[in-house]
Amino acid sequence: MPITLDPTLRRELAKRIRYYNELGIYDFYRRDSDPAAGIQPEERESMAQRASAVEEDLIENASSRPESTAADSSQALRIVREDLGDCTRCRLHKQGRKQIVFGVGNPRAELMFIGEAPGADEDEQGEPFVGRAGQLLNNMIKAMGLCREDVYIANIIKCRPPGNRTPERDECETCSPFLMRQIAVIKPKVIVALGAVAAKTLLAINAPMAELRGHWYDFRATKLAVTYHPAFLLRDPRQKKEAWKDLQMVMKELGLEIPAKGPQ
């Protein structure tokens, strides 16, 4: 039997949706947890039904993203960037970041790389992957028979964490709606998650890299592969051969010719 939400709750949900829309957030995610542990099966089923009804109400009340009316993907990305603004939604804006690092590349790219977070060089220049790790990523892209301008490059979060520390979960959750909007605009055929943080955040899977690599994942109407972050490859060059295997898998999916020699 369908569950009807209390009118007061429905109004509060709609108000909350509008609030998040004003912040530029249009995608909503339900965190998997087990608050019903220890509850009887019939009570658990009732809770699941209520949660489902709330989720359907969120979808029903969520307004369309403003970029959906853009003339092209370039304009759509500009709208997403304008929505992001000089972001103060998480603590990172108070912890020394110089500027937001939004993303760069072809707005209609078939291939998108997503890393972890900006570093010092990226924070200085306002563009992802411009330091030593970025130079290696450029070599990886070149070895695939592409150039940097052919692909789109972004990070899970758009501000440099202090001391290049690993992004906190709440920081990723706050920033990820804007990344999801970028992905929805670009509509890449393939996404490559660079490193464990990017992979685990996008896939919501807590597994080691050895298990994450070598597989295709269905992600938001596209295919996602996982490989090592270029910064890790700089620390352990022995893994470059493994990363090249991952890129060859991507190239095969995109119909690119696979050269005999990988990135140096």
C-alpha positions in Angstrom: 0.0 0.0 0.0 1.5 3.4 -1.0 2.6 5.7 1.9 1.4 9.2 1.9 3.7 11.7 3.5 2.3 14.0 6.2 1.7 17.4 4.6 3.8 19.2 7.1 6.7 16.8 6.4 6.2 17.3 2.7 6.4 21.1 3.0 9.5 20.8 5.2 11.1 18.5 2.6 10.3 20.9 -0.2 11.7 23.8 1.8 14.9 21.9 2.4 15.2 21.0 -1.3 14.8 24.7 -2.3 17.5 25.6 0.3 20.0 23.1 -1.2 19.1 24.3 -4.7 20.0 27.8 -3.7 23.4 26.5 -2.7 23.8 25.0 -6.1 23.1 21.4 -5.0 20.6 19.5 -7.1 21.7 15.9 -6.6 20.8 14.0 -3.4 22.3 10.8 -2.1 21.0 8.4 0.6 23.9 7.2 2.8 23.8 3.4 3.3 23.6 2.6 7.0 21.6 0.3 9.2 19.7 2.4 11.7 17.2 -0.4 12.0 19.6 -2.9 13.5 17.8 -4.9 16.2 14.3 -4.0 15.0 11.7 -6.6 14.1 11.4 -7.5 10.4 7.9 -5.9 10.0 9.1 -2.7 11.6 12.2 -2.7 9.4 10.0 -3.1 6.3 7.8 -0.2 7.4 10.9 2.0 7.9 12.1 1.0 4.4 8.8 2.0 2.9 8.8 5.3 4.7 12.4 6.0 3.5 11.4 5.1 0.0 8.4 7.5 0.1 10.7 10.3 1.4 13.2 9.6 -1.4 10.4 9.7 -4.0 9.2 13.0 -2.6 12.7 14.4 -2.8 12.9 13.5 -6.5 9.4 14.9 -7.1 10.2 18.2 -5.4 13.7 18.7 -6.7 13.9 21.4 -9.3 15.7 21.1 -12.6 19.3 22.1 -12.7 19.8 25.5 -14.3 22.4 24.2 -16.7 19.7 21.9 -18.3 18.6 24.9 -20.5 22.1 25.8 -21.6 22.8 26.1 -25.4 25.8 23.8 -25.2 28.0 22.0 -22.7 30.5 24.9 -22.5 27.8 27.2 -21.3 26.4 24.5 -19.0 29.8 24.1 -17.3 30.0 27.9 -16.8 26.6 27.8 -15.1 27.7 25.1 -12.8 30.9 27.1 -12.0 28.8 30.2 -11.3 26.6 28.2 -8.9 29.7 27.0 -7.1 30.8 30.6 -6.7 33.6 31.4 -4.2 32.5 28.3 -2.2 32.3 28.5 1.6 30.2 25.3 2.0 32.9 23.4 3.9 35.8 24.1 6.2 38.4 24.1 3.5 37.8 27.8 2.6 39.1 28.7 6.0 42.1 26.4 5.9 44.4 28.2 3.5 43.1 27.4 0.0 43.9 30.2 -2.5 41.3 29.4 -5.1 38.8 26.9 -6.3 40.1 24.4 -8.9 37.0 23.6 -10.9 38.1 21.4 -13.9 39.6 21.8 -17.3 39.4 20.2 -20.8 37.0 19.4 -23.5 33.4 20.0 -22.4 32.3 17.2 -24.7 35.1 14.8 -23.9 34.6 11.0 -24.3 37.2 10.4 -21.5 37.2 12.1 -18.1 39.9 11.7 -15.4 38.9 12.3 -11.8 41.6 12.7 -9.1 41.5 13.3 -5.4 42.1 17.0 -4.6 44.2 20.0 -5.8 47.8 20.2 -4.6 50.0 23.3 -4.0 50.6 23.9 -7.7 47.0 23.4 -8.6 45.9 25.8 -5.9 48.4 28.3 -7.2 47.3 28.1 -10.8 43.7 27.2 -10.5 43.9 24.1 -12.8 44.0 20.4 -11.9 47.1 18.3 -12.4 49.7 20.9 -13.3 52.5 19.8 -11.0 54.7 16.8 -11.3 51.8 14.4 -11.1 50.1 16.4 -13.8 53.1 16.1 -16.1 52.9 12.3 -15.6 49.2 12.3 -16.3 49.9 14.3 -19.5 52.4 11.6 -20.5 49.8 8.9 -19.8 47.2 10.7 -21.9 49.8 11.2 -24.7 50.6 7.5 -24.6 46.9 6.8 -25.3 47.2 8.8 -28.5 45.3 11.8 -27.0 46.3 15.2 -25.7 45.2 17.0 -22.6 42.8 19.2 -24.6 40.9 16.0 -25.7 39.9 14.9 -22.2 38.3 16.5 -19.2 40.2 16.6 -15.8 38.7 17.2 -12.4 39.0 16.2 -8.8 36.6 14.9 -6.1 37.0 18.1 -4.2 37.8 21.5 -5.6 39.9 23.1 -2.8 43.3 22.1 -1.6 43.2 20.4 1.9 45.9 21.8 4.3 49.2 20.0 3.9 47.7 18.0 1.0 46.0 15.7 3.6 43.4 13.2 2.5 40.0 14.9 2.1 37.5 14.2 4.9 34.3 12.4 4.1 32.1 15.4 4.8 34.2 17.5 2.4 33.8 15.0 -0.4 30.1 14.8 0.2 29.7 18.6 0.2 31.7 19.0 -3.0 30.6 15.9 -5.0 27.2 17.3 -6.2 29.0 19.8 -8.3 31.3 17.1 -9.7 28.2 15.0 -10.5 26.7 18.0 -12.4 30.0 18.3 -14.4 29.8 14.6 -15.3 26.1 15.0 -16.3 27.0 17.9 -18.6 30.1 16.3 -20.2 28.5 12.9 -20.6 31.8 11.0 -21.0 31.9 7.5 -22.4 34.5 6.5 -19.9 35.6 7.9 -16.5 38.9 7.0 -15.0 39.1 7.3 -11.2 42.7 8.2 -10.3 43.6 6.6 -6.9 41.8 5.1 -4.0 40.1 8.3 -2.7 38.5 9.0 -6.0 37.5 5.4 -6.6 36.1 4.8 -3.1 34.2 8.1 -3.1 32.6 7.7 -6.6 31.8 4.0 -6.1 31.1 4.0 -2.4 33.1 0.8 -2.1 35.7 0.4 0.6 38.1 -2.0 -1.0 41.9 -2.0 -1.7 43.2 -0.8 -5.1 44.1 -4.4 -6.0 40.4 -5.3 -5.9 39.1 -2.1 -7.5 41.4 -2.1 -10.5 40.8 -4.3 -13.6 37.0 -4.0 -13.6 34.4 -1.9 -15.3 31.8 -0.3 -13.2 28.5 1.2 -14.2 28.4 4.8 -13.0 25.7 7.4 -13.8 25.1 6.1 -17.4 28.7 5.7 -18.2 31.6 3.2 -17.6 34.2 3.8 -14.9 37.6 2.3 -14.5 40.1 2.6 -11.6 43.8 3.1 -11.8 46.7 4.4 -9.7 47.0 8.2 -9.0 50.0 9.7 -10.9 51.4 10.9 -7.6 51.5 7.3 -6.4 53.2 6.3 -9.6 55.9 8.9 -9.0 56.6 7.3 -5.6 56.5 3.8 -6.9 57.4 3.7 -10.6 57.2 -0.1 -10.7 53.4 0.2 -10.8 53.5 2.1 -14.1 53.1 -1.1 -16.0 50.0 -2.0 -14.0 48.6 1.5 -14.7 49.3 1.1 -18.4 47.2 -2.2 -18.4 44.3 -0.1 -16.9 44.7 2.5 -19.6 44.8 -0.1 -22.4 41.5 -1.4 -21.1 40.1 2.1 -21.4 41.6 2.5 -24.9 40.0 -0.7 -26.0 36.6 0.5 -24.8 37.0 3.8 -26.6 38.2 2.2 -29.8 41.7 3.7 -29.7 44.7 2.1 -31.2 47.0 0.6 -28.5 50.6 1.4 -29.1 53.4 -1.0 -28.1 55.1 1.6 -25.8 53.4 2.9 -22.6 54.0 6.2 -20.8 57.4 7.0 -19.5 
